[in-house]
Amino acid sequence: MVNLIWVILFVAGIIFAAINGTMDQVNKAVFDGAKEAVAICIGLMSVLVFWLGLMKVAEEGGILKGLSSLMGPLVRRLFPEVPKDHPAMGYILSNMSANLFGLGNAATPMGIKAMEELKRLNGGKDEATRSMITLLAINTASITLIPTTVISIRLNYGSVSPTEIVGTTILATACSTAGALLIDRYFHYRRTRKRGV
Amino acid sequence: MEWITYLSLWIIPGLIAFILVVATIRKVPTYEMFVEGAKEGVSMAFSVIPYLVGMLVAISVFRESGAMDFFINLLRPALQAVGVPADIVPLAMIRPLSGTGALGMTSDLIAIHGPDSFIGRLASTMQGSTDTTFYVLTVYFGAVGIRKMGDALKVGLLADVIGILAAIIVVTLVFG
């Protein structure tokens, strides 16, 4: 499906450029897009380096394990395939906590680390497992308690009450997270049924 | 609600201090461990590059050619029929594709309509309640080399639809 969407984005774009006469913009878009992607990766590197370093300290200090035993019982229902004391659990939980507090920058390295552990659990295969899709669903639905970026934009434009959208954001993310988990469960159910279990 | 702004300033420094103090008490060689963990970040960032270049070029071609605007206009009547204000439609469409694009659009909408208008509040809520699915998918799976994505994209995009609808419903109920 990713392959198809990828090709459609290109082909639809090029066909439209031919019709609208915007081919010069498309030429520019190719190189701008590539440049932006590399810039993002370099920007990501600083964040990855710092947070992965700090997470290693947290892991060695037993803080991740503490987090797992504190919040694990709740999250284990979402990730039934992850063994109780597996390091993946600690990373999943720190990823979710970072998202909750709107620390997008810190959430990404932890999410990647969790993916890495989940891949190890799956014998290093290059296919997405059920737990990986669940983790991804939780991240794209973005459970957020404090949307810091939005609050600061609202502050800049002189909002009377910059934080009044916190409540609506929490409600909306709760809905989208619940929705994502239900959809995830449904697809999992369909997959296992197809395999004739 | 002032405390939330203060709290968000304290979270990261507080977390750093907490981790370092606890690790020190438990006799972890903190700086050495930091460097060991941090090393991984370098190779991880590099391994994401091919995935992100592929995805972002496709999205930027789609956007700059005018194809995205065409599809937004195609969907506009249908969305307006369900009560989605026309001005918010482009934001809803771009949110899963481009994080910086969506952030720019949210700022624009807030600048034009005012942060305390219905559209301003809706844009703020939408920005906070969904994430850039294509980016998350590309970075998370790209960094660890997952090639067969299964249903991941479908689940992510459907979650976006729910997030956007939820934002509209909740904001209408609370502020509408």
Interface residues (C-beta under 8 A of the other chain):
Chain A: M1 V2 I5 W6 L9 F10 A12 G13 I14 I15 F16 A17 N20 T22 Q25 V26 K28 A29 V30 D32 G33 A34 E36 A37 V38 I40 C41 I42 L44 M45 V47 L48 V49 F50 W51 L52 G53 L54 M55 K56 V57 A58 E59 E60 G61 G62 I63 F101 G102 L103 A106 T108 P109 G111 I112 M115 E116 K119 D126 E127 A128 M132 I133 L135 L136 A137 N139 T140 A141 S142 T144 I146 P147 T148 T149 V150 I151 I153 R154 L155 Y157 G158 S159 V160 S161 P162 T163 E164 I165 V166 G167 T168 T169 L171 A172 T173 C175 S176 T177 G179 A180 I183 D184 F187 R191
Chain B: M1 E2 I4 T5 L7 S8 I11 I12 L15 I16 F18 I19 L20 V22 A23 R26 V28 T30 M33 F34 V35 E36 G37 A38 K39 E40 G41 V42 M44 A45 F46 V48 I49 L52 V53 G54 M55 L56 V57 A58 I59 S60 V61 F62 R63 E64 S65 G66 A67 F70 P96 L103 T106 S107 I110 A111 G114 P115 D116 G120 R121 S124 T125 M126 Q127 G128 S129 T130 D131 T133 V136 L137 V139 Y140 F141 A143 V144 G145 I146 R147 K148 M149 G150 D151 A152 L153 K154 V155 G156 L158 A159 D160 I162 G163 A166 A167 V170 V171 V174 F175
